[in-house]
Every structure is written in C-alpha cells, then in structure tokens.
Amino acid sequence: MEEADQGPKSPDFIPEVGEDAANAVPCSPCMALTEEEQSELRSELEKVEDEIQTLSQVLAAKEKQVADIKRKLGITPLNEFKQNLSKGWHDVTASTAYKKTSETLSQVGQKATTAFSTVGSAISRKLEDVRNTPTFKSFEEKVETLKTKMSPTPSTGDAEEVSESTPEGEPVAEHPEETCPPDQKTH
C-alpha cells in the first residue's frame, strides 16, 4: 500500500508565463531528460520569455504611436466607432443573406398590401349590400321620420325676430322707458 503513496507527486503550484518557470519543481516528463537537456531547455525558455517581454514592450510602444497619430489626424474613438459601424452595416447590407431576406420581406409586404386591399373591398361591398337591403332601408326611413318629428318646425319670421322677442312674441325694448341710467336713480 505504501508504494502508491511514494509515487511522483504533482506540484501544487504551476508557474505561468512570466513567472520563474525555469526553477519550478520538475515534473515526471522532465525526469527522463538529462541534466544537459534540462539546462538547454531552461535556457531556451528564458530566451523565449525575454522575447515575449520585448515584444509586449514593442507592441505597447506601437499602440502609443498609433494613438498619437490618430490624435494628430483628429480621429477620435467615436469617429472610429461610427466608421466601423458604417462599414459593418455596409457589409451586412451587401451580404447575400440580407438581400434574400430583404426581397422576401418586400414580397410579403406586397402580398399583405394586396390582402388588406381585398379585405377592405370585400367589407365595402358587404356594407353596400347591407345598405341596399329592405331591412336597412326600412330602418333608415324610420330614423328619418323620427328625426323629422323631433326637430322643431321653422317659424315664419327671421331668426333675429325670434331671438329679440319675449315668449309671448312681443319685441324686447333695447332701452325701456321706465328705467333710468344707474347714475340717475331716484330715491
């Protein structure tokens, strides 16, 4: 039972890029390498890590240079976003899928317009048919008769004469003789 416990143990810590991976606990594949091979690989690893760091610094410098050039040209992040959005929209509208979808939706729209027009015409015809039925005509005549009975009969005089008269039909005096102006009231 103790043989299982004495096998090679995996390290709890696995170094990442940029860490001191060369000095890490050797893993089981490394045990098969000779000391010279391990030394060469550690040396190569250090060189690659140095190159990565150098490339990161060069990339950062180039990004700064690009930012300075864009600033001098007046290219703002918002302008870039607008330009990218415009280019993206152009690419979408130029795609075959967009064109097919657009054509299909156009055809659907035309068919829907035709269908609505047909339904509208059918409803208009039905309403006209209903209006021409004897029942509707009878109803229309009854409404007209009721309207005639409910409306007052026109008087023989002018509308002005009607509005300027009392309920008994006498004209209303504009300045009655019995009244005095307010400043000449009698006590």
Order of alpha helices (4+ residues) and beta strands (2+ residues): alpha-alpha-alpha-alpha-alpha-alpha-alpha
